[in-house]
């Protein structure tokens, strides 16, 4: 994952457009608030399957990118395994950077 994407995640987090944590992201996906989901590359197979299945069911783009340390550092927290971007503008820009 490149530095631009990590910086944009940090900016979106400070703008309160990013939610982190499995349960919170799942709630956001189910409620239709999430516009993009990012899963760390070192997440467990069960976690990856759970979120890719949910995202495909709700038609939300889902990317596997970065390590849990890199994602956590981007938002100024400890390790983060999964993140949901709730703002469509940030989600579109991140999508273009991650593809």
N, C-alpha and C positions, 0 to 999 in steps of 0.2 A: 504494500500500500504506500503510495507516494505521500510526501510531506504536504502537498496541496490539499489532498483529501482529509488528512488528519487535522490540518488547520481549520478546514471548513467544518468538520465535526465539532471542534472546540468552539468555534464561533456560534454554531447552531445550538450547542449546549448552553452557552451563556445567554442566548436569546430564548431559552426555555422551549426549544423546538425539538429536543432530543430526550427520550426516556430510556433508562437503562435498567437491566435486571429482567430475568426471565418472566416472572409473573406480571410485571408492569407492562412489558412489551406485548405479552400475550393479550392482556386486557385491551391495550391500544389497538392491536390488530383486529380483535373481535368487534370492537366498537367502531371500527372504520376510521380511526384517527391517524393511524400510521400510513405514511406514504412510501416508506422504504425501510427495510430491515437489513442490518449488517450483523453477521455472525463471525466471530473470530475463527481463524483457521485452525486453532488448537482446541476448539470446542469438542465435546464428546460427540460420538456418532448419534447418540440418542437425541441430544439437543439439536444437532444439525437437522435430523430427520423431522423432529417436532416442528421446527420453525419453517423449514422448506415446505412441509405439507400444509401448514396453516396459511402460509403466504400464497401458495398456489391456489388453495381453496378460496381465499378472499381476494385473489388477483392483485397482490402487492409484490413489487419487485423485491427480491431477496439476494443479497450478495454475501459471499464468504471472502473476507479480506482482513488482513492484519492479524497480529497476535493479540492475545488478551491484555498483555502489558502495554502495547502500543495504543489500543483502543482506550484503555483506562487512562493512560498518560494524556491522551488527546482531550479528555474532559476533566483532567486534574484530579482523578480519583485512583483508587486501587485498580486491580484487574477488572475488566469488564468483558463478558463473553458475548452478550447480545445487546444491540441498541436499536431503537426505533426512531426514525425521523418523522415528526408529525407535521412539519411545514412543507408544503408542496414545492416551493421555490428552492429551499435547501435540498430537498430530495432530488429534484431534477438535476441540479448542478452536481451533486454527489454521484448520481447515476452516470452522468457523462464522464466524470473523472474515474469511476471504477470500471467502466466498460472497456 
